[in-house]
C-alpha cells in the first residue's frame, strides 16, 4: 500500500482500464509480488462497477476456488 496502487471503479473508456492495468502491473513488479498472488492483490483495488463486473466474471468463468493466472 505504500506504493499507492491505483483504484479502478470501471468508469471511463477502454483506455482507462488499460492504464489502470499497466499501472497495477508496474507496481506489483516493483514490490516483487509473487505472480500467483498478483490477481488477488489487484482485485483489492477494484471498486463499484468494476468490482461487480469482476465478481460476476470470475464466478462464471472458472469458479470461486480456482486461482486465475495474472497472464489471463
Residue pairs with C-beta under 8 A, 6 or more apart in sequence:
3 27
3 30
3 31
5 23
5 24
5 27
5 45
6 20
6 23
6 24
6 27
6 45
7 45
7 46
7 47
8 16
8 17
8 20
8 45
8 46
8 47
8 50
9 46
9 47
9 48
9 49
9 50
10 17
10 46
10 48
10 49
10 50
10 51
10 52
10 53
11 48
11 49
20 45
24 42
24 45
28 38
28 41
28 42
28 70
33 41
35 69
35 70
36 67
36 69
38 70
39 67
39 68
39 69
39 70
40 67
43 54
46 54
58 64
58 68
61 68
62 68
